[in-house]
Amino acid sequence: MALDKLLENEALSEIERIRALAQGQAEQIVTQARERAQAMIDSRRRALDSEYAAGLTRARSAADLDGNAQRLEANNSLQVQAFELAERHLRSAPQAPEYPQVLSRLIAQGLESLPGASVVEAHPAEHDAVHQALAQLGRSMDVRANPQLATGVRLVSPDGKTSIQNTLLGRLERVRGDLAPQISRLVAE
């Protein structure tokens, strides 16, 4: 029986050794699996953090672009409104009592460029003011109707080949490009 006992002890000892070896390998496998899982979690977390940061940057950029677009649109809208208001004001100028003085300046400036002008064209509704302006200047010129003109005059040479137009609306149009940056600056302030 001793041999049986001895073999049984040896078998138990071998089983115990195999079990301990298996236990060690199992712990090693679990440790490696945990490390790989943690590495995958860390990697995914870094990827998500990067995606979040990139998304946040894109969102901020989009918000900045949208804000700039809205400011630009508001600025353009205010510029359009400013020029429309100025144009309405200038279109109402012929009803002002001082309009003949304005026309006399416009005519005098036109005569500086075209001194031999013999005809003044103006909108029919402005003829009375043109006659008053010519009287202020001590000039006698033919006054003709030009319904296309408003807020000013067109001087024509005796041969009709040369003319110069001087209107308040024309002046507004000529300075529009120069005034636009100033209006933008005022809007920004």
Secondary structure by P-SEA (a helix, b strand, c coil): caaaaaaaaaaaaaaaaaaaaaaaaaaaaaaaaaaaaaaaaaaaaaaaaaaaaaaaaaaaaaaaaaaaaaaaaaaaaaaaaaaaaaaaaaaacccccaaaaaaaaaaaaaaaacccccbbbccccaaaaaaaaaaaacbbbbbbbccccccbbbbbccccccbbbbbaaaaaaaacccaaaaaaaaaac
